[in-house]
Every structure is written in structure tokens, then in C-alpha cells.
Amino acid sequence: MMLVHRTDSIRNHATPEPRSDTAGTMPRVGSFRFWFATRRWEWSEEVYRMHGYTPGGVVPTTELLLAHKHPDDREEVAKTIARAIELGESFSSRHRFVDTAGEVHNVMVVADRIYDDAGQVAATAGFYIDLTDTLAENERETLSATLPDVIENRAVIEQAKGVLMRMYRINAEQAFKVLAWRSQETNTKLRDLAAQIIEELPLVAPPAPETITAFDHLLLTAHTRIRGAEVGS
């Protein structure tokens, strides 16, 4: 049976040569697939290593996956997986897991759906993005080298970072690392990628009315909770 991806965003991929404008800022990334009919997981070597296993050393299952989740996140991840199976949704999540050494990893999972030749959703596939570590010294040096380009295109890059921060509830540094990863993975200039994300943002469904209502309240009352602020300053 022929299987087709919804987009070109998910593939068995070899890591390309780093782009000069993002090399060194890459987060740790691994790929996965989950087949709905058989409940079968496939992990890349990096996902095995993230969890503390030798590649191929264990058979990834939903039970094993959930056993590694942080206790505070396990129930929500289980619901996300169940919903993906029931509705044919992609397995996308932001959560923590604990590796075999007891280290906690803060990850973002982004995924899409795989369709069969009849147009039915057969699986979900995507990436684990480990956002645990902050920028290392060599990463900071690389970022310094690319700073002029970042400054020149700061507005659109900051806009794209802001979108990622809100959508995935990550901080500014993590958002930049995610953009840098997609830039390198797709061999696309960071500024061009950021601009395209902003251009296509209106195509994404608007937030739920209750979200807008909550933000309206925040916008109109934020000034009342600023400590020590002077009126009009």
C-alpha cells in the first residue's frame, strides 16, 4: 500500500550540512512515526538516545513511552495519544520525559499525518525537539557571528519567535532554536523562513472566542498589576 505524507515536512532525513547562519544553534532533534492500526512506534536513533537507550535496544511501545513521561505530564500525553488514534490527529505535544538516567527532558513534539493511497490517515510522524539545554559556549560564538544578519532582519524574526512562543509556550531562546532547526533542516535562510511563517499565519484558524476574551481582559487590565509603574510613563 502506498503511503503519502500530507506535506513534505516529515521524511526519513539525513542531516544536511549546517547553514552558516544557524549552525551551532540547533536543538537536539529526533524523528518518530506512529502507525494507528497496529499501534506501532518507530524511533530514530536520536529518540532512542534521548530516552537513554541504545538504538534498537528496546521496542518502543505506548506503554514504554508513557512510563518515561514526567508524572505531572503523563495523563495529558496519554489523552493526546488516545485522541490521535481516535480522530486520526497528529501527535503534537509539549511535555517532559525522564530518561533511564533520571534526567528530565523538556521536549516539544511537532508532527503531521501520513495518508494512504485511499486518502485515509494511516499514521502520524514528526520530530522530538529537546529544548532542555541552554545555548552552549560554541553556540553563543556562532550566534555572535550571525548577529548582524539577525539584527538586520530582527523585526520579522522576532515576530516569528513570538508566534512560536505563544503557540508552543516556549521561551524566546527556545523559539529561536526551533527556527534555527527548521532553517538548517530545510536549507532555508532564517529570515526567509520567518517571513514565510508570518505571511501564512492568517491561514491558521483564529483562536477560540474564550481565548480572545481572556486576552481582552489581560490587555485592558495589565496596567493595574505593574508594580511601581508611574501613570503615563
Secondary structure, 3 states (H helix, E strand, C coil): CCEEECCCCCCCCCCCCCCCCCCCCCCEEEEEEEECCCCEEEECHHHHHHHCCCCCCCCCCHHHHHHHECHHHHHHHHHHHHHHHHHCCCCCEEEEEECCCCCEEEEEEEEEEEEECCCCEEEEEEEEEECCCCCCHHHHHHHHHHHHHHHHCHHHHHHHHHHHHHHHCCCHHHHHHHHHHHHHHHCCCHHHHHHHHHHHHHHCCCCCHHHHHHHHHHHHHHHHHCCCCCCCC
